[in-house]
Amino acid sequence: MNAVLIFLIPVFLPIIGGFLMLFLRFRNDRARNIFTEIVTCVTSVLVWNVLLRNNLTPVTIYSFTQDFSITVAADGMGRLFAGMLSLMWPCVLLYMFSYMHDSNRKNIFYCFYTITYGITLGVAFSGNMTTLYVFYEMLSLVTIPLVTHYGNHESMYAGRIYAAYTIGGASLTFFAVVLTTISGGSGSFILGGNLGADADIFLMRLAFVLGFFGFGTKAAVFPLHYWLPTASAAPTPVTALLHAVAVVNTGAFSVIRLIYFTFGTDILIGSWAQDLCLATAIFSLLFAAVKAIREKHFKRRLAYSTMSNLSYMLFGAMLLTPAGLTGALSHMVFHGVIKMSLFLCAGAFMHCTGKNYIYKINGVGKRMPVTFICYTLGALSLTGIPLFCGFVSKWKLMTAGAEADTTLSLIGVCALIVSAFLCAIYSLTISVRAFFPVEGKDCYEEEGSAHEAEPLMLIPIVFFTVVNIALGIWSGPLVHYIEQISVG
């Protein structure tokens, strides 16, 4: 098969399939669900057709100028992100079919949800900064309708905030894209950087900071984080896959591309740019953990937790060492699995009870045992308890910080420990409420007051819980692959 088609078909199949949903007349929900799942599963198979080929070289599809072009490639980091997406997207669709059963405007919702899969794969397979920026911007635009799906005041407000932050952040990134592309480098992603030998050092460091905060907007770095908890007004499948994995991980993924594959560590290490971004990541992870403890809304608490853990990734990346990159990429994958499980559990609770706030969780564990057992296992992993995958990536980050042996890196290690303690408070207290309510505070003593989630919702929840445990026990091959990415 032509190399261009090998890359383009998995990217454009879900985009075309999504647009078709606006025009096709489905006989019923079942027909639309089957169509959506087929498009998604076929896309995932095509993604693995890319991942299993070792001889693929970057392909330039279109050149705007000699320096700016749309180029696709599949290096180790892109393969890692694409593989992660390909396994998660079809699974979450099963959950969505049950969760969105009584929703309105489902054709539009599934249209943009499917399109988002293709565009996120475009981010994963981007071969240079120009291509990454184009798909990054497209991702902001196609996810706005998902955030505003319900059409009420809360969701429309969330959509406006989301658009303002993500598009505004992209404008900062634009300067970094232009400055690095015209600096005399190749423009392609190369581990170690691709800047030209005559590039102005101060200007490049300034461009990096702009790019860090621009791409970091999607990673909810302080002070550009407000959109993330606000976007919890979106349907839970959107919150879970897009705002716990695809969109936010695109931000972290793009920052890592910027650091290691565009600028390189030599120009940044020991500079004011590294110190500023590293300090921002440390502050963000602690700030978000404190905010999570104070938050009473279930999904917004998890959103602040996501902000904190995204800054774990940025902290590891900004250490500018192979060990730091290994920790950042490991946490990108493992946190995605954990947070997917937690958000789906939160959505199941809200869907089955009609309640949104944590004080309404009291006693629900006996009515929804599978959901909250899976939630508890996810919370243990998020805290960093051994035998779960969260421990593996957090340990990698802490050891990388200790090995870097700088003042800020050691402060960061202390911040990670404090954040883990705060994580135990804001995540495990929910499990305590669910299974051990204070006497007289059980909200679900009456028969029929709550029930377990439907099978289509439980299957993805259990799946991600099993993956969480499996990666905690047997993470060696995946971590070894990530270490290979980190050292080239």
Solvent accessible surface area in square Angstrom, and as a share of the most:
residue,aa,sasa,rsa
1,M,139,0.62
2,N,90,0.46
3,A,40,0.31
4,V,45,0.26
5,L,84,0.42
6,I,6,0.03
7,F,1,0.00
8,L,34,0.17
9,I,61,0.31
10,P,1,0.01
11,V,1,0.01
12,F,86,0.36
13,L,53,0.26
14,P,0,0.00
15,I,18,0.09
16,I,100,0.51
17,G,3,0.03
18,G,0,0.00
19,F,100,0.42
20,L,77,0.38
21,M,0,0.00
22,L,76,0.38
23,F,156,0.65
24,L,71,0.36
25,R,236,0.86
26,F,44,0.18
27,R,211,0.77
28,N,80,0.41
29,D,46,0.24
30,R,173,0.63
31,A,23,0.18
32,R,19,0.07
33,N,28,0.14
34,I,78,0.40
35,F,49,0.21
36,T,1,0.01
37,E,32,0.14
38,I,100,0.51
39,V,13,0.07
40,T,1,0.01
41,C,53,0.32
42,V,66,0.38
43,T,0,0.00
44,S,12,0.08
45,V,102,0.58
46,L,35,0.17
47,V,0,0.00
48,W,92,0.32
49,N,46,0.23
50,V,0,0.00
51,L,20,0.10
52,L,132,0.66
53,R,81,0.30
54,N,144,0.74
55,N,124,0.64
56,L,29,0.14
57,T,91,0.53
58,P,88,0.55
59,V,22,0.12
60,T,76,0.44
61,I,64,0.32
62,Y,128,0.49
63,S,61,0.39
64,F,110,0.46
65,T,79,0.46
66,Q,182,0.81
67,D,78,0.40
68,F,45,0.19
69,S,15,0.10
70,I,25,0.13
71,T,10,0.06
72,V,3,0.02
73,A,15,0.11
74,A,12,0.09
75,D,49,0.25
76,G,24,0.23
77,M,0,0.00
78,G,0,0.00
79,R,36,0.13
80,L,14,0.07
81,F,0,0.00
82,A,0,0.00
83,G,8,0.08
84,M,14,0.06
85,L,0,0.00
86,S,2,0.01
87,L,106,0.53
88,M,7,0.03
89,W,1,0.00
90,P,21,0.13
91,C,17,0.10
92,V,0,0.00
93,L,1,0.01
94,L,52,0.26
95,Y,0,0.00
96,M,0,0.00
97,F,20,0.08
98,S,16,0.10
99,Y,29,0.11
100,M,2,0.01
101,H,109,0.49
102,D,124,0.64
103,S,23,0.15
104,N,120,0.61
105,R,120,0.44
106,K,29,0.12
107,N,46,0.23
108,I,65,0.33
109,F,2,0.01
110,Y,3,0.01
111,C,0,0.00
112,F,44,0.18
113,Y,1,0.01
114,T,2,0.01
115,I,3,0.02
116,T,0,0.00
117,Y,0,0.00
118,G,0,0.00
119,I,1,0.01
120,T,0,0.00
121,L,0,0.00
122,G,1,0.01
123,V,0,0.00
124,A,1,0.00
125,F,0,0.00
126,S,2,0.01
127,G,5,0.05
128,N,10,0.05
129,M,4,0.02
130,T,13,0.08
131,T,0,0.00
132,L,0,0.00
133,Y,34,0.13
134,V,48,0.28
135,F,17,0.07
136,Y,0,0.00
137,E,41,0.19
138,M,67,0.30
139,L,0,0.00
140,S,0,0.00
141,L,101,0.50
142,V,22,0.13
143,T,0,0.00
144,I,40,0.20
145,P,42,0.27
146,L,1,0.00
147,V,0,0.00
148,T,22,0.13
149,H,7,0.03
150,Y,101,0.38
151,G,44,0.42
152,N,76,0.39
153,H,145,0.65
154,E,92,0.41
155,S,1,0.00
156,M,85,0.38
157,Y,82,0.31
158,A,1,0.01
159,G,2,0.02
160,R,140,0.51
161,I,31,0.15
162,Y,0,0.00
163,A,22,0.17
164,A,67,0.52
165,Y,56,0.21
166,T,0,0.00
167,I,71,0.36
168,G,35,0.34
169,G,3,0.03
170,A,1,0.00
171,S,58,0.37
172,L,59,0.29
173,T,0,0.00
174,F,101,0.42
175,F,113,0.47
176,A,0,0.00
177,V,5,0.03
178,V,41,0.23
179,L,39,0.19
180,T,4,0.03
181,T,10,0.06
182,I,99,0.50
183,S,20,0.13
184,G,63,0.61
185,G,19,0.19
186,S,78,0.50
187,G,12,0.12
188,S,43,0.28
189,F,25,0.11
190,I,84,0.43
191,L,61,0.30
192,G,56,0.54
193,G,18,0.17
194,N,12,0.06
195,L,37,0.19
196,G,14,0.13
197,A,113,0.88
198,D,141,0.73
199,A,17,0.13
200,D,80,0.42
201,I,87,0.44
202,F,130,0.54
203,L,70,0.35
204,M,5,0.02
205,R,57,0.21
206,L,68,0.34
207,A,0,0.00
208,F,0,0.00
209,V,15,0.09
210,L,48,0.24
211,G,0,0.00
212,F,0,0.00
213,F,34,0.14
214,G,0,0.00
215,F,0,0.00
216,G,0,0.00
217,T,1,0.00
218,K,0,0.00
219,A,0,0.00
220,A,0,0.00
221,V,0,0.00
222,F,62,0.26
223,P,75,0.47
224,L,43,0.22
225,H,21,0.09
226,Y,89,0.34
227,W,1,0.00
228,L,3,0.02
229,P,4,0.03
230,T,22,0.13
231,A,0,0.00
232,S,6,0.04
233,A,16,0.13
234,A,1,0.01
235,P,1,0.00
236,T,0,0.00
237,P,0,0.00
238,V,0,0.00
239,T,3,0.02
240,A,0,0.00
241,L,0,0.00
242,L,0,0.00
243,H,2,0.01
244,A,0,0.00
245,V,0,0.00
246,A,0,0.00
247,V,0,0.00
248,V,0,0.00
249,N,0,0.00
250,T,0,0.00
251,G,0,0.00
252,A,0,0.00
253,F,0,0.00
254,S,0,0.00
255,V,0,0.00
256,I,1,0.00
257,R,3,0.01
258,L,0,0.00
259,I,0,0.00
260,Y,10,0.04
261,F,11,0.04
262,T,1,0.00
263,F,8,0.03
264,G,1,0.01
265,T,34,0.20
266,D,132,0.68
267,I,22,0.11
268,L,0,0.00
269,I,94,0.48
270,G,69,0.66
271,S,7,0.05
272,W,103,0.36
273,A,0,0.00
274,Q,18,0.08
275,D,67,0.34
276,L,77,0.38
277,C,0,0.00
278,L,4,0.02
279,A,42,0.33
280,T,19,0.11
281,A,0,0.00
282,I,11,0.05
283,F,103,0.43
284,S,0,0.00
285,L,0,0.00
286,L,52,0.26
287,F,51,0.21
288,A,0,0.00
289,A,0,0.00
290,V,71,0.41
291,K,63,0.27
292,A,0,0.00
293,I,51,0.26
294,R,176,0.64
295,E,30,0.14
296,K,115,0.49
297,H,15,0.07
298,F,0,0.00
299,K,5,0.02
300,R,60,0.22
301,R,14,0.05
302,L,1,0.01
303,A,2,0.02
304,Y,17,0.07
305,S,0,0.00
306,T,0,0.00
307,M,0,0.00
308,S,0,0.00
309,N,2,0.01
310,L,0,0.00
311,S,0,0.00
312,Y,3,0.01
313,M,0,0.00
314,L,1,0.00
315,F,0,0.00
316,G,0,0.00
317,A,0,0.00
318,M,0,0.00
319,L,5,0.02
320,L,8,0.04
321,T,34,0.20
322,P,76,0.48
323,A,38,0.29
324,G,0,0.00
325,L,0,0.00
326,T,7,0.04
327,G,0,0.00
328,A,0,0.00
329,L,0,0.00
330,S,0,0.00
331,H,1,0.00
332,M,0,0.00
333,V,12,0.07
334,F,0,0.00
335,H,0,0.00
336,G,0,0.00
337,V,8,0.04
338,I,0,0.00
339,K,0,0.00
340,M,0,0.00
341,S,1,0.01
342,L,0,0.00
343,F,1,0.01
344,L,0,0.00
345,C,0,0.00
346,A,0,0.00
347,G,0,0.00
348,A,0,0.00
349,F,0,0.00
350,M,26,0.12
351,H,67,0.30
352,C,15,0.09
353,T,21,0.12
354,G,60,0.58
355,K,76,0.32
356,N,59,0.30
357,Y,80,0.31
358,I,6,0.03
359,Y,113,0.43
360,K,69,0.29
361,I,0,0.00
362,N,15,0.08
363,G,1,0.01
364,V,0,0.00
365,G,0,0.00
366,K,116,0.49
367,R,51,0.19
368,M,0,0.00
369,P,55,0.34
370,V,59,0.34
371,T,0,0.00
372,F,0,0.00
373,I,92,0.46
374,C,10,0.06
375,Y,0,0.00
376,T,31,0.18
377,L,46,0.23
378,G,1,0.01
379,A,0,0.00
380,L,46,0.23
381,S,0,0.00
382,L,0,0.00
383,T,15,0.09
384,G,17,0.16
385,I,70,0.35
386,P,74,0.46
387,L,123,0.61
388,F,22,0.09
389,C,0,0.00
390,G,0,0.00
391,F,65,0.27
392,V,23,0.13
393,S,0,0.00
394,K,11,0.05
395,W,135,0.47
396,K,56,0.24
397,L,0,0.00
398,M,45,0.20
399,T,42,0.24
400,A,1,0.01
401,G,0,0.00
402,A,51,0.40
403,E,126,0.56
404,A,27,0.21
405,D,101,0.52
406,T,73,0.42
407,T,105,0.61
408,L,42,0.21
409,S,0,0.00
410,L,78,0.39
411,I,85,0.43
412,G,0,0.00
413,V,23,0.13
414,C,79,0.48
415,A,4,0.03
416,L,5,0.03
417,I,98,0.50
418,V,73,0.42
419,S,2,0.01
420,A,24,0.19
421,F,133,0.55
422,L,26,0.13
423,C,2,0.01
424,A,26,0.20
425,I,63,0.32
426,Y,3,0.01
427,S,1,0.01
428,L,41,0.21
429,T,57,0.33
430,I,0,0.00
431,S,9,0.06
432,V,83,0.47
433,R,86,0.32
434,A,1,0.01
435,F,67,0.28
436,F,152,0.63
437,P,40,0.25
438,V,110,0.63
439,E,169,0.76
440,G,69,0.66
441,K,120,0.51
442,D,24,0.13
443,C,55,0.33
444,Y,5,0.02
445,E,115,0.51
446,E,135,0.60
447,E,150,0.67
448,G,71,0.68
449,S,45,0.29
450,A,8,0.06
451,H,100,0.45
452,E,43,0.19
453,A,6,0.05
454,E,66,0.29
455,P,98,0.61
456,L,70,0.35
457,M,0,0.00
458,L,28,0.14
459,I,90,0.46
460,P,0,0.00
461,I,0,0.00
462,V,59,0.34
463,F,85,0.36
464,F,3,0.01
465,T,8,0.04
466,V,86,0.49
467,V,38,0.22
468,N,0,0.00
469,I,54,0.28
470,A,50,0.39
471,L,31,0.16
472,G,14,0.13
473,I,117,0.59
474,W,183,0.64
475,S,15,0.10
476,G,44,0.42
477,P,71,0.45
478,L,43,0.22
479,V,11,0.06
480,H,104,0.47
481,Y,75,0.28
482,I,0,0.00
483,E,65,0.29
484,Q,95,0.42
485,I,16,0.08
486,S,7,0.04
487,V,106,0.61
488,G,84,0.80
